[in-house]
Amino acid sequence: MEDMIEGQTHDTHPTRSMLAGLLIGGLAGAAAMLLLAPQSGEQTRVQIREKSIQLRDQTTASVKDALEQARVETDGLTAGVREKAGELKRQGKKELVRQMDRASAALDAGKKAVKAA
């Protein structure tokens, strides 16, 4: 295999491996902190509760930001669609007038042909 160099393999997903390592290391560190923390169980529960509230608030803020951004983008798309619909309506009216003029001219020509015959 060309990807092997002296027993080393070529990692095709280094980012995934790094993230997995960070996740596993973070979980191991959190577990060690809880097991070896020089504080009482009550203090640990309070700390977990506070961190949970903080995480909830951060998540709520992120969701609100995402919803606001989606609303702004939707408003922009809606305005663009309305503008395009107005343009199409104007073009349709022009084409209708043009076709009616052609039909009227053809009708007049038909009448003249009938009278001339």
C-alpha positions as CSV (number, residue, x, y, z in Angstrom):
1,M,0.0,0.0,0.0
2,E,1.3,3.4,-0.9
3,D,-0.4,5.1,2.1
4,M,1.8,3.1,4.5
5,I,5.1,4.4,5.5
6,E,7.2,2.3,7.8
7,G,4.2,0.8,9.6
8,Q,2.3,4.1,9.8
9,T,-1.1,4.4,8.3
10,H,-2.5,7.4,6.5
11,D,-5.5,8.7,8.5
12,T,-8.2,9.8,6.0
13,H,-10.3,11.6,8.6
14,P,-7.9,13.4,11.0
15,T,-10.6,15.8,12.1
16,R,-12.9,13.0,13.1
17,S,-10.2,11.3,15.1
18,M,-9.2,14.5,16.8
19,L,-12.8,15.3,17.8
20,A,-13.3,11.7,19.0
21,G,-10.1,12.1,21.1
22,L,-11.3,15.4,22.5
23,L,-14.7,14.0,23.4
24,I,-13.3,10.9,25.1
25,G,-10.7,13.0,26.9
26,G,-13.3,15.5,28.0
27,L,-15.6,12.8,29.4
28,A,-12.7,11.1,31.2
29,G,-11.6,14.4,32.7
30,A,-15.2,15.2,33.8
31,A,-15.5,11.8,35.4
32,A,-12.2,12.1,37.1
33,M,-13.1,15.6,38.4
34,L,-16.4,14.3,39.9
35,L,-14.7,11.3,41.5
36,L,-11.7,13.1,42.8
37,A,-13.2,16.5,43.6
38,P,-12.5,17.6,47.2
39,Q,-16.0,18.8,47.6
40,S,-19.2,17.3,49.0
41,G,-21.9,15.6,47.0
42,E,-24.2,18.6,47.7
43,Q,-21.6,21.0,46.3
44,T,-21.1,18.8,43.2
45,R,-24.9,18.6,42.6
46,V,-25.1,22.4,42.9
47,Q,-22.3,22.8,40.5
48,I,-23.9,20.4,38.0
49,R,-27.2,22.2,38.4
50,E,-25.6,25.6,37.7
51,K,-23.7,24.3,34.7
52,S,-27.0,22.7,33.4
53,I,-28.7,26.1,33.7
54,Q,-25.9,27.8,32.0
55,L,-25.9,25.3,29.1
56,R,-29.7,25.6,28.8
57,D,-29.4,29.4,28.6
58,Q,-26.6,29.2,26.0
59,T,-28.7,26.7,23.9
60,T,-31.8,28.9,24.2
61,A,-29.8,31.9,23.0
62,S,-28.3,29.9,20.1
63,V,-31.8,28.7,19.1
64,K,-33.2,32.2,19.2
65,D,-30.3,33.5,17.1
66,A,-30.8,30.8,14.5
67,L,-34.6,31.5,14.4
68,E,-34.0,35.2,14.0
69,Q,-31.5,34.5,11.2
70,A,-34.0,32.2,9.5
71,R,-36.7,34.8,9.8
72,V,-34.5,37.5,8.2
73,E,-33.6,35.2,5.4
74,T,-37.2,34.1,4.9
75,D,-38.3,37.8,4.8
76,G,-35.7,38.5,2.1
77,L,-36.8,35.5,0.0
78,T,-40.4,36.6,0.4
79,A,-39.6,40.1,-0.8
80,G,-37.7,38.7,-3.8
81,V,-40.5,36.4,-4.7
82,R,-43.1,39.2,-4.5
83,E,-40.9,41.4,-6.7
84,K,-40.5,38.6,-9.3
85,A,-44.2,37.9,-9.2
86,G,-45.0,41.6,-9.8
87,E,-42.6,41.6,-12.8
88,L,-44.1,38.5,-14.2
89,K,-47.6,40.1,-13.8
90,R,-46.5,43.2,-15.7
91,Q,-45.0,41.0,-18.4
92,G,-48.1,39.0,-18.6
93,K,-50.3,42.1,-19.0
94,K,-48.0,43.4,-21.8
95,E,-48.2,40.0,-23.6
96,L,-52.0,39.9,-23.2
97,V,-52.3,43.3,-24.7
98,R,-50.0,42.4,-27.6
99,Q,-51.9,39.2,-28.3
100,M,-55.3,41.0,-28.1
101,D,-54.0,43.5,-30.6
102,R,-52.9,40.7,-32.9
103,A,-56.2,39.0,-32.6
104,S,-58.0,42.3,-33.2
105,A,-55.9,43.0,-36.3
106,A,-56.6,39.4,-37.6
107,L,-60.3,39.9,-37.0
108,D,-60.3,43.2,-38.9
109,A,-58.4,41.6,-41.7
110,G,-60.9,38.7,-41.8
111,K,-63.8,41.2,-41.9
112,K,-62.2,43.0,-44.8
113,A,-61.6,39.8,-46.6
114,V,-65.2,38.8,-46.2
115,K,-66.5,42.2,-47.4
116,A,-64.2,42.1,-50.4
117,A,-65.4,38.6,-51.4
